Amino acid sequence: MRWIAVLGILACLPGVAAAADRLPVGPGDFNSVLPSGPTVPLVHVDRFLIDRRPVTNIEYLAFVTAHPKWRRDQIPRLFADGDYLSQWDGADHLGALAQSDQPVTRVSWFAARAYCDAGGGRLPTWYEWELAAAADERQPDARGNAQWEARILDWYAQPASRPLARVGSGPPDYYGIQDLHGLVWEWVDDFNALLVSGDSRDQGDPDKLKYCGAGALSLKDRENYAILMRIAFLSSLEARSTAHSLGFRCAAGGPIDFSQARDHDEHRGTRAMDVLPGDSLYQLPVTLRTADGQTLKIGDLRGQPLVVTLFYSHCSGVCPLLTSQVQRVINALSPAERRQIRILMVSFDSLRDTPEVLTAFKDEHHIQDANWIVADASASDVRALAAALGIRYRELADHTFNHSAIISVTDRDGTVRARTSEMTGLDEMFIAAIRTQVAATSK
């Protein structure tokens, strides 16, 4: 459904987007600039639906009115930076700088995701967006058309501070979709899967100790500067980032409908969300399934410092180093300090890392501490947790994952206090940060 305003009265009308404003694209096999593997020439995208136009200010205003948690005066710091909706005159009204039919911008990934979820949809994936955005007015794949590419690059050359046009100003493309180019940058659900460098000269030269697999991925078509610029922009963002020219549109359908995997209760991360720090990980509505088959909310871990990272059990690259590094960090603490912390390792691989597989992983690595939790979660929840922790990852066609290797420590209320990417020696500053949090908890 789409949040719209009718005669100045905000209302939520079911079925509007699906019936009128969300159009089908695909299925299709195409040459993506980000191939899903070194020997995979084509990417397959199942049929999906995508909004005809970006979400507008008035539609987003209806959403925050119905879901006040996402107002700019109430949104937790974990979910948006300080510029969130700053172009609006107030938390519940637009003003002269935010016309009702302009695309809503200065919206974070978390907030865009929540909007789509509330309407029974989701953000499009990068491959879905790329497939849809390859079309011009006459053909489904206009890449290689110099005139079309030049038109897109002309928009990139425009000052970012210029007033935004209203949505629907651009001509409909082959599918009937408007404004995929020439209006705003757009969030995609897997923005943190774009492990690429903004400088094509850096491609293929990753730090192997920080990235598992290919690391920063090589772009297949480095002459496609329009797409390179968009990927470089998205890969530079954090999930809480906002920007003057950054908006979004929603999608639905496809192989995984993320909206079906999520609990729509916005307050399920912890029972005490109203007293949590705004940047606490426990603001996340993430459900974990542990190696012993138990289900818990991530907010249930509140009360002790948390050492947390993401991995997958079938990894033969950095993950064994990552696991050993977590063990090295824990072993650097005294027995008393170890009893005061929790360790959480969450798998990227929600399909293969079942409780039985994770139990075998614990046995293989001699993980016996009761405070050490190895778990999986839904693909949607893993994406959100990784985004909050600043971890980037991407599944390839052979079901391996490219991912960054980061270990974080939070305080007892879930605020990240330190991070490390050290995978060989001990990061003494990180150890000291853990000890500081243990001492603070013991007071």
TAWO-V350409 format. One record per pair of residues at least 4 apart in sequence whose ideal C-beta (glycine too) atoms are under 8 Angstrom apart, sorted by the first residue. I is the first residue (numbers start at 1). J is the second residue. Records with the same first field share a line. If there is no record, write none. Layout:
BEGIN
I->J / J
END
This chain:
BEGIN
1->12 / 13 / 14 / 15 / 16 / 17 / 18 / 119 / 120
2->13 / 16 / 17 / 21 / 59 / 119
3->10 / 12 / 59 / 60 / 61 / 62 / 63 / 66 / 115 / 118 / 119
4->10 / 11 / 13 / 16 / 58 / 59 / 62
5->9 / 10 / 11 / 58 / 59 / 61 / 62 / 100
6->11
10->61 / 62 / 65 / 66
11->62
12->62 / 66
15->19
16->20 / 21
17->21 / 22 / 51 / 119 / 121 / 250
18->22 / 49 / 120 / 252
20->52
21->51 / 52 / 53
22->49 / 50 / 51 / 52 / 121 / 250 / 251 / 252
23->49 / 50 / 51 / 52 / 175 / 176 / 177
24->47 / 48 / 49 / 175
25->45 / 47 / 48 / 49 / 50 / 128 / 131 / 132 / 175 / 177
26->45 / 46 / 47 / 48 / 128 / 131
27->44 / 45 / 46 / 47
28->44 / 45 / 131 / 140
29->42 / 43 / 44 / 45
30->42 / 43 / 45 / 130 / 131 / 134 / 141
31->35 / 41 / 42 / 43 / 220 / 221
32->36 / 43 / 127 / 130 / 220
33->130 / 219 / 220 / 221 / 224 / 227 / 228 / 231
34->126 / 127 / 130 / 194 / 196 / 217 / 219 / 220 / 231
35->40 / 41 / 43 / 220
36->40 / 43 / 396 / 397
37->396 / 397 / 398
38->214
40->396 / 397
43->127
45->127 / 128 / 131 / 254
46->253 / 254 / 255
47->253 / 254
48->124 / 128 / 251 / 252 / 253 / 254
49->121 / 251 / 252 / 253
50->124 / 128 / 129 / 132 / 177 / 249 / 250 / 251
51->55 / 177 / 249 / 250 / 251
52->168 / 172 / 176 / 177 / 178
53->103 / 167 / 168 / 177 / 178 / 179 / 249
54->103 / 104 / 167 / 179 / 183 / 184 / 186 / 247 / 248 / 249
55->59 / 60 / 103 / 104 / 112 / 115 / 247 / 248 / 249 / 250
56->60 / 100 / 101 / 102 / 103 / 104 / 167
57->61 / 88 / 94 / 98 / 99 / 100 / 101 / 102 / 103 / 104
58->62 / 94 / 100 / 101
59->63 / 104
60->64 / 104 / 107 / 115
61->65 / 88 / 92 / 93 / 94 / 100
62->66
63->67 / 70 / 115 / 118
64->68 / 70 / 71 / 72 / 85 / 91 / 92
65->92
66->118
67->114 / 118 / 266
68->74
69->74 / 75 / 266 / 267
70->74 / 75 / 79 / 111 / 114 / 115
71->75 / 91 / 92
72->80 / 84 / 85 / 86 / 88 / 91
73->91
74->91
75->79 / 80 / 84 / 111
76->80 / 276 / 278 / 279 / 280 / 283
77->81 / 240 / 277 / 278 / 279
78->110 / 240 / 278 / 279 / 280 / 281 / 283 / 284 / 388
79->108 / 110 / 111 / 239 / 240 / 283
80->84 / 107 / 108 / 110 / 111 / 240 / 242
81->108 / 238 / 240 / 241 / 242
82->86
83->106 / 242 / 243
84->106 / 107 / 108 / 111 / 242
85->91 / 104 / 106 / 107 / 242
86->106 / 242
87->95 / 97 / 98 / 105 / 106 / 244
88->93 / 94 / 95 / 97 / 98
89->93 / 94 / 95 / 96 / 97 / 98
90->95
94->98 / 99 / 100
98->102 / 104
99->166
101->166 / 167 / 168
102->164 / 165 / 166 / 167
103->164 / 167 / 179 / 183 / 184 / 247
104->247 / 248
105->164 / 184 / 242 / 243 / 244 / 245 / 246 / 247
106->242 / 243 / 244 / 246
107->111 / 112 / 115 / 187 / 242 / 246 / 247 / 248
108->112 / 239 / 240 / 241 / 242
109->113 / 123 / 187 / 191 / 237 / 239 / 240 / 241 / 387
110->114 / 239 / 240 / 384 / 387
111->115
112->116 / 123 / 187 / 248
113->117 / 122 / 123 / 187 / 189 / 384
114->118 / 266
115->119 / 248 / 250
116->121 / 122 / 123 / 248 / 250 / 251 / 259
117->121 / 122 / 258 / 259 / 262 / 264
118->264
119->250
120->252 / 259
121->250 / 251 / 252 / 259
122->189 / 250 / 251 / 252 / 257 / 258 / 259
123->187 / 188 / 189 / 248 / 250 / 251
124->128 / 129 / 132 / 188 / 189 / 249 / 250 / 251
125->129 / 188 / 189 / 190 / 251 / 254
126->130 / 188 / 190 / 191 / 193 / 194 / 231 / 234
127->131
128->132 / 188 / 251 / 254
129->133 / 180 / 186 / 188
130->134 / 227
132->173 / 175 / 177 / 180
133->180 / 181
134->140 / 141 / 142 / 143
135->139 / 140 / 141 / 142 / 173 / 174 / 175 / 177
136->142 / 145 / 148 / 173 / 174
137->171 / 172 / 173 / 174
138->142 / 174
139->174
140->174 / 175
142->148
143->149 / 221 / 224
144->149
145->149
146->150
147->151
148->152
149->153 / 224 / 225 / 226
150->154
151->155 / 181 / 182
152->156 / 181 / 182 / 226
153->157 / 225 / 226
154->158
155->181 / 182 / 183
156->226 / 229
158->162
160->244 / 245
161->244
164->183 / 184 / 245
165->169 / 183
167->178 / 179 / 183
168->178 / 179
169->178 / 179 / 183
170->178 / 179 / 180 / 181 / 182 / 183
171->178
172->176 / 177 / 178
173->177 / 178 / 180
179->183 / 184
180->186
181->226
183->247
184->245 / 246 / 247
185->230 / 233 / 234 / 243 / 245 / 246 / 247
186->246 / 247 / 248 / 249
187->191 / 234 / 246 / 247 / 248
188->234
189->258 / 383
190->194 / 383 / 394
191->234 / 235 / 237 / 239 / 387
192->239 / 383 / 386 / 387 / 391 / 392 / 393
193->392 / 393 / 394 / 395
194->231 / 234 / 235 / 392 / 394
195->211 / 214 / 215 / 216 / 217 / 235 / 392 / 393 / 394 / 402 / 403 / 404
196->203 / 216 / 217 / 219 / 231 / 232 / 235
197->202 / 203 / 216 / 232 / 235
198->228 / 232 / 233 / 235 / 236
200->219 / 222 / 228
202->216
203->216 / 217 / 218 / 219 / 222
204->216 / 218
205->216
206->210 / 211 / 214 / 215 / 216
207->211 / 215
208->215 / 317 / 318
209->318 / 321 / 405 / 421 / 423 / 424
210->215 / 318 / 404 / 405 / 421 / 423
211->215 / 216 / 318 / 402 / 403 / 404 / 405
212->315 / 317 / 318 / 319 / 401 / 402 / 403 / 404 / 405
213->317 / 396 / 400 / 401 / 402 / 403
214->218 / 402
215->402
217->394 / 402
219->224 / 227 / 228 / 231
221->227
222->228
224->228
225->229
226->230
227->231
228->232
229->233
230->234
231->235
232->236
233->237
235->392
237->241 / 246
238->387 / 390
239->384 / 387 / 388
241->246
242->246
252->257 / 259
253->257
256->261 / 379
257->261
258->262 / 379 / 380
261->378 / 379 / 380 / 381
262->285 / 378 / 380 / 381
263->268 / 285 / 287
265->285
266->285
267->273 / 285
268->285 / 287 / 297
269->273 / 282 / 283 / 284 / 285 / 286 / 297 / 298 / 299
270->276 / 282 / 283 / 297 / 298 / 299 / 300 / 302
271->299
272->276 / 299 / 302
273->282 / 283 / 299
276->280 / 282 / 283 / 299 / 302 / 413 / 414
277->413 / 414 / 415
278->283
279->283 / 415 / 416
280->410 / 413 / 414 / 415
281->298 / 306 / 308 / 385 / 388 / 389 / 410 / 414 / 415 / 416
282->298 / 299 / 301 / 302 / 413 / 414
283->414
284->298 / 381 / 384 / 385 / 388
285->297 / 381 / 384
286->297 / 298 / 377 / 381 / 384 / 385
287->295 / 296 / 297 / 298 / 377 / 378 / 381
288->295 / 296 / 297 / 298 / 344 / 346 / 373 / 375 / 376 / 377 / 381
289->293 / 294 / 295 / 355 / 375 / 376 / 377
290->294 / 295 / 296 / 355 / 358 / 373 / 374 / 375
291->355 / 358 / 359 / 361 / 362 / 373 / 374 / 375
292->355 / 359
293->355
296->300 / 301
298->385
299->414
301->306 / 342 / 344 / 373 / 414
302->412 / 413 / 414
303->412
304->340 / 341 / 342 / 371 / 412 / 441
305->340 / 341 / 342 / 409 / 410 / 411 / 412 / 434 / 437 / 438 / 441
306->341 / 342 / 343 / 344 / 409 / 410 / 414
307->326 / 329 / 330 / 341 / 342 / 343 / 344 / 407 / 408 / 409 / 434
308->343 / 344 / 345 / 346 / 389 / 407 / 408 / 409 / 410
309->322 / 326 / 344 / 345 / 346 / 389 / 391 / 405 / 406 / 407 / 408
310->345 / 346 / 347 / 348 / 382 / 385 / 386 / 389 / 391 / 393 / 403
311->315 / 319 / 322 / 323 / 345 / 346 / 347 / 348
312->319 / 347 / 348 / 349 / 352 / 353 / 401 / 403
313->319 / 347 / 349 / 352 / 353 / 357 / 358 / 360 / 361
314->349 / 352 / 353 / 399 / 400
315->319 / 320 / 400 / 401
316->320
318->322 / 403 / 405 / 423
319->323 / 405
320->324
321->325 / 405 / 423 / 424
322->326 / 405 / 407 / 423
323->327 / 345 / 365
324->328 / 365
325->329 / 407 / 422 / 423 / 424
326->330 / 343 / 345 / 407
327->331 / 365 / 367
328->332 / 426
329->333 / 407 / 426 / 427 / 430 / 431 / 434
330->338 / 341 / 343 / 369 / 372
332->426 / 431
333->337 / 338 / 341 / 431 / 434 / 435 / 438
334->338
335->339
336->340
337->341 / 434 / 435 / 438
338->369 / 371
339->371
340->438 / 441 / 442
341->371 / 434 / 437 / 438
342->371 / 372 / 373
343->369 / 371 / 372 / 373
344->373 / 375
345->372 / 373 / 374 / 375
346->375 / 376 / 377 / 382 / 385
347->353 / 358 / 374 / 375 / 376 / 377 / 382
348->382 / 386 / 393 / 395 / 401 / 403
349->353 / 376 / 399 / 401
350->376 / 377 / 378 / 379 / 382
351->399
352->357 / 399
353->357 / 358 / 361 / 376
354->358 / 376
355->359 / 376
356->360
357->361
358->362 / 374 / 375 / 376
359->363
360->364
361->365 / 367 / 374
362->367 / 368 / 372 / 374
363->367
367->372 / 374
368->372
376->382
377->381 / 382 / 385
378->382
379->383
380->384
381->385
382->386
383->387
384->388
385->389
386->391 / 392 / 393
387->391
389->406 / 408 / 416
390->404 / 406 / 419
391->403 / 404 / 406
392->403 / 404
393->401 / 402 / 403 / 404
394->401 / 402 / 403
395->399 / 400 / 401
396->400 / 401 / 402
404->421
405->421 / 423
406->419 / 420 / 421
407->419 / 420 / 421 / 430
408->416 / 418 / 419
409->416 / 417 / 418 / 419 / 430 / 433 / 434 / 437
410->414 / 415 / 416 / 417 / 437
411->415 / 417 / 437 / 440 / 441
412->437 / 440 / 441
417->433 / 436 / 437
418->429 / 430 / 433 / 434
419->430
420->427 / 429 / 430
422->426 / 427 / 430
426->431
427->431
428->432
429->433
430->434
431->435
432->436
433->437
434->438
435->439
436->440
437->441
438->442
439->443
END
